[in-house]
Amino acid sequence: MTAGALRDIRVIDLSRVLAGPYCAMLLADYGADVIKIEQPGSGDPTRQWGPPWFGPQDLSGVGTPDRSGIGESAYYLSANRNKRGMTLNLKSPEGQSIARRLIATADVVIENFLPGALAEFGLDYTTLAAGHPGLIYCSITGYGQTGPYRDRPGYDFMIQAEGGIMSITGPAGGEPHKVGVAIVDISAGLFAATAILAALHHRAQTGRGQWIDVALFDAQLGWLANVASNYLVSGEPPARHGNAHPNIVPYETFPTADGHIAVGVGSDAQWRRFCALASRPDLAAEPRYATNAGRVTEREELIGLLRGVFRERPSAAWLAALQAARIPAAPINDVPAALNDPQAAAREMIQTVAHPAGPLPLVGPVAKLSATPAAVRAAPPLLGEHTNAILRDELGLSEGEIAELRHEGAI
């Protein structure tokens, strides 16, 4: 297998749940050696966030000193592939000492404790960077290291509510809706990963590391994108449009004779082609609909007319005609249909990796690099799966020393 682009980078992942682990997983996909550190006995909280589970929860005789069963939640499995895993009690002096020794061998630390929490253990950026100036230290929190909300814990749902996205998601006349995936966590992990790559580039030029401060709240505001810009330019609060687009018409879902499809008429030329294939020259001839600005102004009237037009044919007929006319259109797939789509297979978006409980299917890496492709190399680790090997191989501890650390509750 081709070595990954980050094959010479070591990451210590002190984070839990989703944003931090997802960020660390992306770096691991690109070849970084990621060591996931978890609390002995319990581990990452997402290990218990099931059902569904992969593998039995009480498989006798298989597992680690920390856990007898190997069943894992699907949630945990989604964000922890390609990592080595160890347990470490950061509240114990011995555990803190081990953590500092490991970090001394690393390039990157990722953590998502509340601001100031790791300073109590001597594991904050200022303390660590004093002896390791090349260290890149990424803190992911709900609200960042500054501001009036810095000490609040961050939860995806709450920040979707606070950050504006729920106000524009859901039916136009209904209640606000959250996005159906923890998109604030995911986007914060993406922002963190790109910032870490930028910091690694800076370090290659200067030899100096830096502290990266990523807030879930900032991530939410950041990906409001054109919706935020609409407000900043116009001063008008964005409205909730359901599946419709605030700036393009028609660009939404439509009922057909046997279901629903998504249609996006993104230009005036596409509009004219749509009117032709729909056999509605009257719509093409209407001056109020000739430009997108006009169609946005006349949104309510036009969409009412188009709903009647789309009900005249079944979904398959509309999709074939629209795609032939080079007008964006798509079926509204459920998750199984999307994951089993031929395009997903061609892009290798579902990959299977060996796990003690059996072959484990995972969603694969998104970016395809021609020279250093990202890869799914290993299943998410069992709790403490690599503790002994990491302490022995990376820090040179003897089996007796490791046994004593375990007896003391440090690992």
N, C-alpha and C positions, 0 to 999 in steps of 0.2 A: 504493500500500500504506500502511496506517495506520502511523504512527510508533510504535515500541516505547516501553514505559514507561521504559526506561533509555537513551533516545536521547541524553541529554546526559552520559552517563557513559563515561569511557575506562578500559579495563582493560589492564594490561600482564601478559601471561601468560608467566611464566618457568618454568612447570611442564612436566613430561613424564609420559608414560605415561597414567594414567587418572584418578585422583582430581582432580588440579588441572585438567587439560584439560577434564574433564567439568563441573566447577564453572564454569570460564570459558565453556564452550559454553552453559550454561544462561543466564548473564548476556547472552551474545551473542544468544540466542534472544529475549530481552526487549528487544533493541535496542541494547545497549551496543556501543561500538566496541572490539573486542578485538584487540589486536596480539599475536600469538603469536611469541615469540622463540626461535629454535633455533640449535644449534651449526652453523656452516658445514660443508658436506660430508656430514654424517651426519643431523643433525636429530633429532627426537623418535625414541627407540628403536623405538616402535611402527610407524614407517614400514616397518621391516624384518620385522615380526612376521606374516609370511605363509608359505604361502598360507592363504586365498585372496587374490588380488590383483584390483584393479579397474583395467583398462587394461593395455596392454603395458608391459613393463619396459625395453624398449630402443627406444622410438619415436624414430627418427632425426630430429634437427632440432627437436624440441619439448622445452621444459623451461626451465631457468634456468641461470645460470652455475654453480650448485652441483650440478646434477644434469641429466643428459641425457634420462633417461626420465621418464614421468609416471605409470607404474603405482604404485598405492598399496595398502597392505594394508587389508583390511576393518576390522581393529582400529583403525588410525589414523583411518579415515574415520568411525568410530562416535562420536568425541569431539571433533571439531575443526571442525564446520561454522560458518559465519557469522563466521569470523575472518579478519583480514588476517595474512599471515605474512611474517616477515623473518628473516634470519640475522644473528647477532651473536656474536662471540667474546668471551665475558665474561672470559676469562683475559688478554686484551690490554688495556693501558691505554686505547687508543683505543676499544675495544669497551665498556669500563666507562664511559668518558665519554659515549658515545652513549646507553648505557642510562640513565644519570642524567639526561641531557637529556630523554629520552623520558618517564621517570617524572615529571619535573617538570611535564609536560603532562597527567598522568593522575590519576585519582581512586582507582584500586585497583591493587595489585600482588598477584599470586598466585604463590607459589613453593613448591617441594617439595624443596629441597636439604636435606642433613643440617644439624642445628642448628649455627649458627656459620659455615657454609661461605661464605655470601655476605658476611659481615663482612670476609673477606679481600679482597673486591673493592670494599668501600665501598658495598655494595648491601643492607645490613641495615636493619632498621626504624629503629633508633636513629640511624644516620647520615643516612638519607634524611629522617626526620621532623623533624630539626633545621632543615632548610630548607624543609620541606613539611609543616607541622603538620596539614593537612587530609587527609593521605594515609591510606588504609585499606590495611593490609598484612596479607595472609592467608598464613600459613605452614602447609602441610600436610605432616606428617611421620608416620613410623610410630608413634612413641611420645610425641610432644610435645616441648616445649622444656624440660621438667623431668622428674625421676624417674630411677631407676637405668638405664633402658633408652634414655635420650634419644639416645644416639649410635649406636644400632642402625639399619640401614636397614629400611624397612618393605615387606613383601611381603604381598599380600592373603592368599595361601594360609597363610603362617605365622601371620598374625594371626587368621585363622579358627580355626586350631589352638589358639592361645594364648587366644583370647577367648571360648571356650566353645561356639561355635555347632556345631562338629563333634561335640562330645560328645552333642548332642541331634538330630543329623541322620543319617539312615540307618536301616536295619532295626533293630528292637528287639534282635535277637540277633546282629547283625552288627557289622562294624567301623565306626568313625566315618567320616562322609562330609563333604566340603566342599560348599557350595552351588555349583551348576553355572555361575554367573556370578560375576565378581569383585565380589561384593556389598559387601565392606568398602570397596573403592575408591569404588564408586558412592555408598554411603551417606555416606562422608566428604565426597565432592563435594557432596552435597545439604546436609549440615550446614554446610559452608563457604559455600555460596551463600546460605543463609538468614541466616547470621551476617553476611555482607557486606551484605545488604539491611538488617539491623538497624543495622549500623554506619553505613550511608549515612543512615538516618533520624536517628540520633543526631547525625551531622555537620550535617545540615540544621538541627537545633535549636541546636547549640553551636558549629559551625564547626571542631570538632576531630575528627581522625581517630583511629585506634587500631590496635593490633596484635592480630590474631586468630590464636590458636594452636589448630589442629585436628589431633588425632592419630587415625590409623586405629584404634589400639587402643581409644581412648575411643569412637569411632564404633561399633565392634563391641559393646562393653559397652552402649552406649546403646540399640541396637536389639534387645537381648535382651528388652526390654519386659516382658510379663507373665511370661515364663519366669524372668527375674531376680527379679521381684517375688515369684513363688512361692517361690523359695529364701529370699529375705530375710525373708519373713513366716513361713515354716514351718521353716527350717533344714534342709530335706530337699533333697539334691542332685537336680536334675531328671533324669529318666530319658529314654532314647531311645525314642520311640514310633513310629518309621518315619513313615508318612503320617497317623498318628492324632494327635488333639489331647490335650494333657495334662489339660485341664479340662472337656472336652465329649465326650459319648458318646451316639450314634454320630456321628463326625465324621472320616471317613477315606475311603480308596478301598475299593471292593468289586468282586469279580469277578462278572460277569454271565454270561448264557448265551453271549455272543459277544465279551466283552472286559472292560473295567474302566470304572467311573465314579467320580466323586468326589461324596460325599454329606455334608451337614452338617445334622444335626438340632439346631438351636440353642436349642430351648425345649421345655418339656413339652407345650405345645399342638401343636407340630409333631410331637412323638413320637406323640401320639394320632392325628393325621391320617395319619402314616406307617403306623401299625398298621392303620388302616382301609383304606388303598389297597393294602396288602400282603395284605389278607384274613387278618390274624392278630390276632383279638380276644383270643386267649390272652396275647399279649405285652402288650397294653394293660391287661389285667386283672391282670397280675402286679405285686403291690405293690412288689417290689424294683426294678422298672424304672420306676415311676411318676414319679420325679423324676430330674433330671440327676445329683444327688449319688448316688443309688442306682445309676444306670447306670454312673457312673464306678467305683463300688465293685465292681460286678459286670461290669466291662469284659470280662474274658476269656470268661466264659460267654456273655454277650450277643452279643459280636461273632462268636463261633463259630456261634450260631444264625442271626444275620443273614447271614452268608456263604452259608449254605444257602438262605435266602430270596431273596437277590439272584440266585443262579444259576438261578432258575426262569424268568426273562424276559431277553430281549435288551436291550442298552443303550438303544436308541432307545425302547423301550416304557417302561423305567424313567424315562428322562429326561422323556418327555412326561407321565407320571403324576405324578412328583415336582414338576415345575414347575407343573402344573395345581393341585396341592395347596399351592402356595406353600412348598415345602420346598427349600432350596438344593441344587442338583445341577448337575453339569457334566460334559461329556465330557472325557477326558484327551487334549488335542490335542498333537501335536508342534509344533515351531516353525513349519514351513511352514503348517500348518493355522491356527495362531494368527495369524500375520501376514496370512493371506489370508481371515480371518474377515470376514463382512459388517459386524460391529460395528467392526472395525479400519478398514475402508474408510469407514464412516459418520463415524468420529471423525477421519478424515484422519491416521491414525497412520503411514502409509507415504506419504512425499512424494518427489518426484523433482526434482532440481536439475541445472542444466547443469554439466558438468565437461569439461575438454579431451579426456578419453578417451571422452566420450559421456554420455548421461543417467544420472545416479547416483541410485539409490533409497536413501533413508535413513529410519530411524525418526524420526517428527516429534515436535514438542514435546508434552508431556503436558498441562500446564495450559492451559486455554482462557480467555483474558481477553476480556471483552466489548468493552471500549473500546480496549485496547492489546494486541491479540493477538500472541502469540509467533509467529514465522515462520521458515521455512527460506529464507533469502535468498541464500546463497552456499555453494558447495561448500567443503570443507576445502581450505586453500591448498596449492599445490605448495610444495616447499621453497624458501624465499627469494623466493616469487612477488611480493611487494610491497616488497621491500627498497628498491629505488631510489625508488619512489614515496613511501614513508614518510619516508626521509631527505630527499628533495627537498621534499615538501609540508608535513611536520610540523616539520622542523628547518631548512629553508631551505638545505640543502647543494647545491652546484653539482655538475654532472656530473663535473667534474674532481676535486672533493673525494671524491665517491663512488668514482670509479675508483681514487684513491689509497688509500682505506680497503680496497678489495678487494685491491689489490696488496699491502698490508701484512698481509693475513689477518685484518683486524678484522671483516669482514662476509662 
